[in-house]
């Protein structure tokens, strides 16, 4: 997937593409919008586009094909980011230690009500202070940043105040009131809104052409234009039945 395949969010994507083309990428962005609207997906594609070796800034010119501000999806960097195996692109999300019966040790799981811990932010800071091993720019995506506990938020603030030169943090949130005002002020904020229902229906139809039109319309209506919510529901038919 590339920016062109994302449904909606034209304004924030345009801002990000201008930053890539001008090579004036901010040290920190704050993506603000309701849950499952597509904030993390755009952040993922942004990380790919910044570090793409097929259409990235290092190969701009008349000979470049396609959109030079989007990921090519074919180079090693794009593929590794898609597999979550790139050493310079990191995803941080709320987690909780859960130990199931029969397991020898607790495992990290993403569950409702979990928080981003001081340990997770400490790991982020350590990685941010290292030199990029392969990427043009290290990208850290912090999902649901409002779930940071106070200690985590204050640790992250110090990094935002003195960001490493080759690093960009992308924070996503659905609740600005849950973030420190000083964190908000250190980020370039971009607002994400649900897509118009017709646009959402047409876009999702291209991704799931086999879906019954009546079912697709129902899913889009239930989602209220939140593309991530709609796609997740289509991928889990039992949820749609419920």
Secondary structure as UniProt FT lines:
FT   HELIX           3..5
FT   HELIX           10..22
FT   STRAND          28..32
FT   TURN            35..36
FT   HELIX           39..51
FT   HELIX           57..59
FT   TURN            62..63
FT   TURN            68..69
FT   HELIX           76..82
FT   TURN            83..84
FT   TURN            87..88
FT   STRAND          89..92
FT   STRAND          95..98
FT   TURN            101..102
FT   STRAND          107..109
FT   TURN            112..113
FT   STRAND          115..116
FT   HELIX           118..128
FT   STRAND          138..142
FT   TURN            143..144
FT   HELIX           145..147
FT   HELIX           150..161
FT   TURN            165..166
FT   STRAND          167..173
FT   HELIX           176..178
FT   HELIX           181..185
FT   STRAND          188..191
FT   HELIX           197..207
FT   TURN            209..210
FT   HELIX           213..223
FT   TURN            224..225
FT   HELIX           227..235
FT   HELIX           237..241
//
